[in-house]
């Protein structure tokens, strides 16, 4: 491996065999992290070896932080209406706050958000499901619960009245209540619009 090229990395799922080998690639094989470290250690280019070992370690740390999301994506992908068991999730931590909300959804929007959301691509960062007039929103990669949004029934649909929001800095760094109130309404309306368009 050289030491002067730039590298880009993608997280992919295996589907087909690799293509034809050439002068740039002598062989491929599956390897766990320990095996990969040994293989990279055989590289004679000092700069390339140091770079690739750093990339390997960064990848290992990333997978440790995001293992639940990777497993859930591999096992479930997009199966339709969301239920809690569709994704590997965490409960709301002890560090939390309760925010007052006040926005309304009409009957069509209510039907739409009841579907929740199951990520179908790696880039999609949220998983949500709806139970007993509460919308639960989790980060898809970590499973951390960020919001529990409570609604009350109205004559025309639902009204958002409050949200329990994660305040554990290890899981969610936002601390501005006003920012979260705006984010929550925006996300709920985006979820409704998305699901109405299915």
N, C-alpha and C positions, 0 to 999 in steps of 0.2 A: 504494500500500500504506500502511496506517495505521501509527501508531507506538504505539498504546495496547492493541492486542489481544495475547492470549497465543497462542503457536503450538505445535503438536505435530507431530512429524515421524516418518514411518514409511518403512522401506525396503521397496519393493514390486517385483514383477515385472510387466511390461506383459502384459495379456491381452486387454482389450477397449478400444474407443474411449472417450474421456471422455464425460461426460454433457452435458446442455444448458448452454450458456453463459447467464449472467444478469448482473444489474447489479454483482455482486461480481467476476466474472471476464469480462474482455473478450475474451481470446484465450489459447490455450495453444500451446506449441511445444517441440520437443526442442532442447536447447542443451548444448554442452560448457561446461566451467567458464569459459573465457574469454568465450564468448558470453553466458553467464548474468551474468557480472560487468558487461558492457556494458549488458545489459537492466536489471539492478537499478540501475545508475548513472543511468538515466533517471527513477528515482523522485524526485518533488519533495519528499516528506516526509523530512526529514533524519534523524529518529530511526528511521523505518522502513528507510531506505536503509542506515544504519549497522548496524542489527540484521540485516538480510537478508544483507549482505556478510559479517558475522561468521558467520552460519549457513552460508553457502556455503563459506567457508574451513574451517570445522570439518568439514563434509561431505567436502570434498576430502581433508583430512588423514585422516579416518576410512577413506575408501575406499583410500587409499594403504596404510594399515596392514592392511586386511582384504581386499585385492583377491583373494587366492587363494581365500578362503572364498566370496566372492560369485561368482566364476567357477565354482567347483566346484558350488555350489548350482544355478546356472542350467543347467549342463551335465548334471548327474547327478541331483539330487534324491535320491529313495529308490528304489533298484533292487533291493533284496534283500540277499543275502549280500555282505559287504564284502570287497574285495581292495584292495591298496595303490593300484592305478591308479584306483580309484573317486574319489579325492580328491587335490587338489594338496597335497603334504606336504613337510615339511622333515626332514632327518636329525637325529639327536640331536647337540647341540652338544658341544664339547670340555669345557665346564664341566658336570660331571655327578657324581652320586654313586651308589653301589650300596648298596641296603638289603636286609636279610634279611627274608624273609616266611615265614609258616607258617600257611597255612589250606588247607582241602581243599574240593574240588568233587566232587559225585557224578556219575555218568554222564550224567544228564539235564542237569545244569548245564554239563558239559563240552560236550555237543552244542550247547547254547544259546550259549555264549560263542564257539564256533567261527564263528558267523554274523557276529560283529563288530557294528558299528553304523554306518549311513549316515544322517546327519541328513536329516530330511524337512521341517523347518521352520527358519526363520531363528533362532528362539530356542534351538535345540538346539546346545550348545556343544562337543560331542565327536564325533570320528570314530575308530573303532577297527577293527582287523582282526587276524586270528589266523593265524600261520604257524609251523609246526614247533615247537609247544608254547610259542610266545611271543605274548603279546597286546600289540599296539602301540596306544598311545592318543595321539591328536593333538587339539589345539584346532582346532575346525572352521573358525573364521574366519581364523586365521593359518597353519594347517598345522603349527605348531610341535609337535614330538614332546615329550611330557611324560613318558611312561612306556614302558619295555620290560619287561614282566612275564614272567618265566620260570617254567614249570611242569615238574614231573616226573610221569611216569605212576605211578599206584598201582594196587592191585588193584581199587579201586572207582571210580577216576576220575583226577583230577589233584590235585597239591599245589603250591601257589605257594611257591617257594623263594627268589626274589630279584627285585629290580626295579632297573633303571637309571633314575634320575630326573634330569630336567633341573634344572640349577642355574645356568643363565644368567639373571641378573636382568633382562635385556632381554626375555626370553621367558616367564619364570615366576618369580614373586616369593616363593613359599613357600621357607623354609629350614629348617623344623622337621621332622626326620626322622620323629619320632613321629606328627606330623599327617599326613604323606604315607603312612605305613604304614596308618593307619586309613582314610584317603581311598581308597587303592588297593583294600583289601579291600571297602570299601563299594561302590565303583564296579563292581568285578567281580561282586559279588553282585547289584547292581541290574541290570547288563547281563544276567546269567543269567535273572533273574526276568522282565525285559522280553521277552527273546527266547523264553522258554518260554511266554509268554502270547500269542505271535503266532498 
